[in-house]
């Protein structure tokens, strides 16, 4: 008898519980983004939604998050393909692109904390919007290092 790996099934066939279980708990989707209105470029920040528990990368009130944070995005199997800013490591994005989950994902390794130990979550890297100040001062590169917006605007390479 084999145990079905639901996370390998097509997204459209997942139950709601299976869909919710895909989340690796990284907290990256709970970080604020800035969008350039002229170019559509999305910039990542290290500023987390006020509901994100920075020590666990979990929402403090997941069930009521939309009521408390109206612009919180409820990701669905239909919507996932349209959300270009999802992290490369996001299980929803990976499965929408028919790619496997990484070895550190808890569904693969059985350890919910592996995402944090491997440095794939926002734990220890984010600050709350409650104390952050202007988002423009918190833009980060894909690797999480500070992004020098002034240097970028002057044409200096940020890599």
N, C-alpha and C positions, 0 to 999 in steps of 0.2 A: 504494500500500500504506500503510495506517495502522497506527500502533503503538497497541495496546490500552492504555488507561489503566485498569489493574486497580483502582486506588483509586476509580474511579467505579462499580465493580460492587457489587451487594449484598454485605454482609459475609458472609453464609452461603455465598457462592460462592467466597470467597477461599481460596487454598491457605495452608498455614501460613506459607510464606515471604512471600507477599503480605501476610498479616495482620501479621507482624512488621515488614515494611517500612513499614507505615502510621505507625509511631511517629515523631514529629517530633524526638525527642531533647530535649525540654524539661526533663525531670527532675521535673516537678511532681507526678507520681503517687508519687514517691519521698520526698515530704515527709510528715512525721508530721501526723496530724490528731487532734483531740480531739473526742469526742462527748459532749454533754450527755445523761446517762442519762435525765433526766426529759422533755426535749423532743425528743431525737433530732437536735438541731441539731449540725452538724459545723463545727468551727472549724479553719481552716488555720493551720499554723505555718511558720516558715522553717527548721525543723530537718530535715535530710536523714538518710536511712538511712546507716548507717556504710559501706555499700558504694558509695554514690554518689560518683563523682569530681566534686568541686565545680568543677573547671576545665573539664570537658567536658559535664557533666550526663549522663554515661553510667554504667551499672552496672559496677563493677570486676570482678564475677564473675557476669555475667548467667546463664550456663549453670547455675551451682550456687547461685544466690541463695536458692532455697527451702530448701536444706539449711543454709545459713548464717543465713538470716533466715526462720524458719518462718512468720511471719505476713505475709510478702510475698505480695501478691495476684497471681496469674497471670491476667491479663485474657484472656477468651475472647470470641468473637463472641456467644455466648449470655449471658454475664455482663455485658457492657458496658452494656446497658440498665438493669441493676439497680444500677449504681454511680453514685449521684447526685453524689458529690463530685468526679468527673472534671472537670478544667478546661473552661471554655467553648470553649477553643481546641483541645482534644484531638481529634486526627484520628479516634480510635476513636469518640468521642462524636458528632462531626460526621457521620461516615458512618452511624452507627446512627440518627441523626435525618434521614438522607438530605439532608444539607447538604454543600456543597463544601468542599474544603480551602482554607485561606487562601493568599494569594499568596506568603507567605514560607515555606510548607512546602516542604521540599526536593524533594518529588515534583512540585511545580508549578514551582519556580524552578531546580531543579538544584543548589542550594547548601546543603549540610548545615549551614553556619554561619549562614545567614540567620536562623534561629530565635534565635540568641544576639545577633546584631547588632540585631535588631528588639526586643530586650528581652522576648522571649516565653518565655525559659527561666529556670532558677534560677541560672545562672552569675552570680556576683557578688552574689547575693541570699540565699544559704542558708549555713547553718553545719552542721557535722556533729554528729550526736547524741553523738559521743564527747566533745565539749567544751561542749555546749549547756547542760547543767543542766536544771532543771524545764521541761517543755514549756509550762506555763501562762505562762511569762515570754516566750514566743516566738510568741504568736498574732499573726497578721497579717490585714489586710483583703484583699479580693479584688485590690486594686491593689498589694499587697505592702507597704503601709505598716504600721507598728506599730498594733496594736489595743489600746486601753486598756481592759482587762477591768474594772478597778475603776470607771472612768467609765461603762462600759456597764451594770454591775450597779447603778449609782446612777441609771440612766435617761438619761444624757447621750448625745446623738447622736454617732455615730462617723463620719458621712459628711463 
